[in-house]
Amino acid sequence: MLKEFKKFALKGDVLDLAIAVVVGSAFGKIVTSLVKDIIMPIIGMIVGRVDFSSLYINLSNVKYESFAKAKEADAATINYGMFLNNIMDFIIIAFCIFIVVKQFERLKRKEEPVIATTKKCEYCYTTISVEATRCPNCTSELSISK
């Protein structure tokens, strides 16, 4: 059983998947930082100095001065600002994946068409050269097809 597990774990597909998860996780952190620290502050500045991460709806009866104080008090809140940040994260990650896949498809070698070198005799169904005009087995004259 240990040998089977080792064989499974060392397969190329499993290692590729593990590498993709690690790289994807790091990429996600970079995009999250890009959205949280660069993009959303700029958008917040444009729409009137709004910090999206602090936008929330208070569901409790107590009034709080800020999202930080509501969070500190463990108040029930709907954090729609964080939701907007996460949507922006998703859009940027999806766009980056789209670009990578598109470039990969563009760079991928196009398969050359396979040119047949043999055909079946239409009378005895023996495999013969495509250039043959007479079957070497049944000696039938073959129709020329090009």
DOZAGU-152577 format. One record per residue: residue number from 1; residue in one letter; x, z, y negated of N, C-alpha, C in turn. Coordinates in steps of 0.001 Angstrom, whole numbers. Example, Ala and Ser with C-alpha at 12.3 -4.5 7.8 and 13.67 -1.06 7.14 Angstrom:
BEGIN
1, a, 13190, 7800, 5690, 12300, 7800, 4500, 13200, 7800, 3300
2, s, 12850, 7080, 2250, 13670, 7140, 1060, 12900, 7870, -30
This chain:
BEGIN
1, m, 821, 0, 1193, 0, 0, 0, 863, 0, -1253
2, l, 1985, 702, -1208, 2893, 743, -2350, 3494, -634, -2609
3, k, 3815, -1354, -1535, 4354, -2714, -1683, 3320, -3634, -2322
4, e, 2052, -3496, -1917, 992, -4315, -2488, 827, -4034, -3976
5, f, 880, -2740, -4326, 759, -2379, -5731, 1923, -2932, -6540
6, k, 3118, -2831, -6009, 4305, -3356, -6700, 4173, -4860, -6895
7, k, 3720, -5553, -5874, 3525, -7004, -5960, 2488, -7340, -7036
8, f, 1393, -6582, -7073, 344, -6794, -8072, 865, -6505, -9481
9, a, 1554, -5372, -9640, 2009, -4943, -10961, 3081, -5869, -11529
10, l, 3852, -6496, -10665, 4930, -7347, -11138, 4546, -8817, -11218
11, k, 3283, -9126, -10968, 2814, -10500, -11116, 2957, -10908, -12572
12, g, 3178, -12168, -12810, 3321, -12668, -14171, 2090, -12421, -15018
13, d, 898, -12588, -14446, -333, -12414, -15216, -492, -10984, -15717
14, v, -176, -10009, -14881, -327, -8607, -15260, 656, -8250, -16363
15, l, 1896, -8707, -16235, 2887, -8433, -17268, 2517, -9119, -18578
16, d, 2030, -10356, -18507, 1593, -11063, -19714, 465, -10310, -20397
17, l, -473, -9813, -19596, -1594, -9060, -20154, -1116, -7775, -20825
18, a, -199, -7074, -20183, 325, -5831, -20749, 1030, -6099, -22081
19, i, 1823, -7140, -22125, 2524, -7503, -23364, 1513, -7873, -24441
20, a, 491, -8626, -24067, -536, -9031, -25042, -1263, -7818, -25608
21, v, -1545, -6815, -24777, -2236, -5613, -25256, -1364, -4862, -26256
22, v, -82, -4706, -25949, 822, -3985, -26844, 981, -4736, -28168
23, v, 1221, -6030, -28097, 1379, -6824, -29315, 67, -6863, -30101
24, g, -1052, -6999, -29400, -2356, -7008, -30064, -2645, -5701, -30766
25, s, -2270, -4594, -30157, -2465, -3283, -30771, -1644, -3155, -32053
26, a, -389, -3582, -32001, 463, -3533, -33193, -83, -4458, -34274
27, f, -540, -5631, -33878, -1112, -6586, -34830, -2362, -5997, -35478
28, g, -3183, -5315, -34686, -4387, -4678, -35218, -4060, -3635, -36270
29, k, -3006, -2857, -36044, -2586, -1850, -37031, -2125, -2507, -38326
30, i, -1410, -3621, -38183, -940, -4332, -39379, -2130, -4861, -40175
31, v, -3092, -5456, -39483, -4271, -6002, -40171, -5092, -4879, -40792
32, t, -5239, -3765, -40088, -5978, -2633, -40644, -5321, -2144, -41928
33, s, -4012, -2046, -41918, -3293, -1636, -43123, -3450, -2671, -44239
34, l, -3390, -3950, -43889, -3580, -5011, -44873, -4951, -4879, -45540
35, v, -5974, -4672, -44731, -7334, -4555, -45280, -7476, -3280, -46102
36, k, -7073, -2151, -45515, -7275, -843, -46151, -6410, -656, -47398
37, d, -5162, -1093, -47324, -4212, -788, -48398, -4039, -1898, -49433
38, i, -4432, -3122, -49101, -4204, -4231, -50038, -5493, -4953, -50416
39, i, -6223, -5462, -49422, -7386, -6310, -49722, -8541, -5523, -50323
40, m, -8950, -4430, -49669, -10117, -3692, -50153, -9885, -3056, -51529
41, p, -8707, -2537, -51861, -8511, -2053, -53232, -8652, -3172, -54280
42, i, -8186, -4364, -53945, -8323, -5494, -54880, -9803, -5850, -55045
43, i, -10540, -5927, -53914, -11976, -6221, -53991, -12693, -5103, -54754
44, g, -12317, -3856, -54493, -12905, -2721, -55201, -12658, -2797, -56698
45, m, -11481, -3239, -57088, -11143, -3388, -58507, -12002, -4481, -59140
46, i, -12187, -5576, -58404, -12971, -6709, -58923, -14436, -6312, -59126
47, v, -14994, -5545, -58173, -16405, -5187, -58276, -16646, -3895, -59053
48, g, -15653, -3408, -59734, -15870, -2257, -60621, -15232, -977, -60155
49, r, -13989, -1043, -59753, -13212, 138, -59351, -13912, 985, -58279
50, v, -14329, 323, -57209, -14998, 995, -56094, -14010, 1162, -54948
51, d, -13928, 2377, -54404, -13127, 2622, -53201, -14080, 2544, -52017
52, f, -14026, 1449, -51282, -14983, 1223, -50208, -14926, 2298, -49131
53, s, -13752, 2844, -48872, -13644, 3844, -47806, -14374, 5141, -48155
54, s, -14694, 5343, -49417, -15396, 6573, -49806, -16895, 6358, -49997
55, l, -17396, 5186, -49682, -18831, 4931, -49801, -19556, 5485, -48572
56, y, -20567, 6293, -48830, -21303, 6911, -47723, -22697, 7296, -48186
57, i, -23561, 7550, -47222, -24894, 8083, -47489, -24946, 9462, -46844
58, n, -25251, 10456, -47652, -25314, 11833, -47179, -26673, 12067, -46512
59, l, -26670, 12506, -45262, -27909, 12758, -44525, -28295, 14237, -44509
60, s, -27454, 15082, -45072, -27765, 16516, -45078, -28450, 16894, -46392
61, n, -28975, 18079, -46441, -29666, 18568, -47638, -28699, 19049, -48709
62, v, -27458, 19287, -48343, -26454, 19780, -49288, -25808, 18595, -49985
63, k, -25584, 18730, -51295, -24953, 17656, -52073, -23442, 17902, -52109
64, y, -22675, 16820, -51878, -21212, 16906, -51892, -20660, 16002, -52982
65, e, -19558, 16427, -53594, -18950, 15669, -54692, -18321, 14359, -54214
66, s, -17790, 14395, -53017, -17091, 13206, -52507, -17249, 13113, -50998
67, f, -16864, 11961, -50486, -16894, 11736, -49037, -15938, 12700, -48339
68, a, -14784, 12944, -48948, -13789, 13839, -48359, -14365, 15238, -48174
69, k, -15114, 15727, -49165, -15701, 17069, -49062, -16829, 17098, -48031
70, a, -17606, 16021, -47957, -18671, 15948, -46953, -18073, 15922, -45556
71, k, -16988, 15186, -45401, -16320, 15101, -44098, -15713, 16453, -43723
72, e, -15127, 17128, -44714, -14529, 18441, -44499, -15585, 19459, -44033
73, a, -16793, 19322, -44563, -17875, 20239, -44203, -18615, 19788, -42945
74, d, -18162, 18717, -42316, -18807, 18155, -41125, -20275, 17812, -41369
75, a, -20547, 17304, -42549, -21907, 16903, -42887, -22226, 15577, -42213
76, a, -23497, 15376, -41906, -23933, 14111, -41311, -23951, 13045, -42396
77, t, -23206, 11969, -42170, -23120, 10891, -43162, -23154, 9540, -42481
78, i, -23592, 8552, -43225, -23474, 7159, -42797, -22353, 6565, -43627
79, n, -21264, 6206, -42978, -20061, 5751, -43673, -20043, 4232, -43777
80, y, -20879, 3670, -44610, -20978, 2214, -44699, -19753, 1584, -45352
81, g, -19004, 2327, -46118, -17766, 1802, -46697, -16720, 1540, -45620
82, m, -16600, 2476, -44676, -15673, 2292, -43557, -16139, 1129, -42685
83, f, -17457, 999, -42563, -18014, -112, -41797, -17632, -1446, -42437
84, l, -17701, -1529, -43761, -17287, -2752, -44470, -15801, -3039, -44236
85, n, -14975, -1997, -44261, -13542, -2173, -43972, -13329, -2726, -42565
86, n, -14087, -2201, -41598, -13940, -2656, -40217, -14416, -4092, -40050
87, i, -15458, -4475, -40770, -15909, -5869, -40731, -14813, -6777, -41269
88, m, -14184, -6370, -42362, -13097, -7164, -42946, -11924, -7259, -41963
89, d, -11599, -6151, -41284, -10557, -6168, -40230, -10887, -7229, -39188
90, f, -12126, -7177, -38700, -12542, -8097, -37647, -12426, -9554, -38108
91, i, -12884, -9837, -39311, -12841, -11223, -39820, -11401, -11721, -39905
92, i, -10513, -10893, -40398, -9104, -11312, -40531, -8474, -11501, -39152
93, i, -8708, -10569, -38232, -8138, -10705, -36881, -8697, -11941, -36189
94, a, -10012, -12156, -36292, -10625, -13335, -35670, -10060, -14618, -36257
95, f, -9851, -14642, -37569, -9286, -15834, -38214, -7855, -16072, -37738
96, c, -7065, -15016, -37643, -5679, -15159, -37174, -5644, -15656, -35729
97, i, -6502, -15130, -34883, -6554, -15589, -33495, -6977, -17053, -33446
98, f, -7949, -17424, -34283, -8382, -18824, -34371, -7206, -19731, -34725
99, i, -6410, -19344, -35725, -5247, -20147, -36149, -4230, -20259, -35017
100, v, -3939, -19147, -34351, -2954, -19159, -33263, -3422, -20058, -32125
101, v, -4684, -19928, -31720, -5201, -20747, -30621, -5204, -22219, -31018
102, k, -5593, -22511, -32247, -5620, -23900, -32716, -4208, -24510, -32692
103, q, -3207, -23744, -33145, -1830, -24235, -33132, -1318, -24389, -31699
104, f, -1689, -23454, -30835, -1282, -23540, -29436, -1846, -24797, -28791
105, e, -3122, -25065, -29041, -3752, -26269, -28492, -3091, -27528, -29037
106, r, -2709, -27510, -30297, -2075, -28675, -30912, -697, -28925, -30313
107, l, 19, -27852, -30028, 1380, -27985, -29503, 1424, -28206, -27995
108, k, 323, -27877, -27333, 285, -28030, -25880, 450, -29498, -25512
109, r, 1312, -29747, -24548, 1551, -31120, -24120, 299, -31751, -23565
110, k, 21, -32943, -23996, -1124, -33664, -23461, -740, -34225, -22097
111, e, -1646, -34071, -21156, -1382, -34555, -19811, -1466, -36070, -19792
112, e, -452, -36657, -19188, -447, -38107, -19064, -1363, -38504, -17913
113, p, -2089, -39613, -18081, -2984, -40018, -16995, -2197, -40384, -15739
114, v, -2739, -40005, -14612, -2093, -40295, -13331, -2443, -41723, -12937
115, i, -1426, -42507, -12687, -1628, -43896, -12280, -1608, -43936, -10758
116, a, -2672, -44451, -10178, -2781, -44509, -8724, -1789, -45513, -8151
117, t, -1144, -45124, -7071, -199, -46020, -6389, -748, -46487, -5054
118, t, -1852, -45858, -4618, -2461, -46263, -3344, -3963, -46445, -3526
119, k, -4543, -47134, -2553, -5996, -47312, -2513, -6417, -47361, -1057
120, k, -7718, -47332, -815, -8245, -47410, 549, -8660, -48856, 809
121, c, -8337, -49337, 1985, -8806, -50660, 2404, -10314, -50594, 2478
122, e, -10984, -51576, 1888, -12450, -51557, 1846, -13091, -51869, 3195
123, y, -12276, -52247, 4189, -12816, -52578, 5511, -12511, -51496, 6545
124, c, -11235, -51064, 6618, -10874, -50071, 7641, -10557, -48695, 7041
125, y, -10581, -48592, 5746, -10372, -47341, 5008, -9006, -46710, 5225
126, t, -8010, -47525, 5535, -6636, -47062, 5655, -6037, -47010, 4243
127, t, -5167, -46056, 4009, -4504, -45956, 2713, -3410, -47016, 2638
128, i, -3461, -47835, 1569, -2486, -48918, 1392, -2055, -48957, -65
129, s, -1039, -49719, -365, -538, -49868, -1728, -1589, -50543, -2599
130, v, -1631, -50187, -3879, -2590, -50818, -4794, -2253, -52286, -5031
131, e, -1044, -52663, -4772, -621, -54048, -4988, -929, -54960, -3797
132, a, -1345, -54366, -2688, -1600, -55155, -1471, -2793, -56083, -1670
133, t, -2657, -57326, -1140, -3757, -58284, -1184, -4347, -58486, 217
134, r, -3638, -57959, 1232, -4111, -58024, 2613, -3766, -56681, 3266
135, c, -4690, -56140, 4022, -4484, -54856, 4695, -3502, -55039, 5843
136, p, -2445, -54223, 5927, -1485, -54345, 7015, -2054, -53873, 8365
137, n, -3144, -53131, 8359, -3729, -52635, 9611, -4757, -53589, 10188
138, c, -5742, -53949, 9362, -6816, -54794, 9893, -6660, -56256, 9454
139, t, -5671, -56552, 8677, -5318, -57890, 8154, -6431, -58546, 7336
140, s, -7372, -57739, 6828, -8433, -58303, 5990, -7885, -58662, 4620
141, e, -8423, -59720, 4048, -8064, -60067, 2675, -8835, -59122, 1755
142, l, -8120, -58563, 786, -8725, -57572, -96, -9072, -58220, -1426
143, s, -10162, -57737, -2029, -10495, -58223, -3365, -9520, -57614, -4357
144, i, -9160, -58395, -5343, -8198, -57931, -6348, -8980, -57160, -7416
145, s, -8637, -55892, -7580, -9322, -55074, -8601, -8281, -54522, -9564
146, k, -8479, -54819, -10815, -7563, -54321, -11840, -8333, -53697, -12958
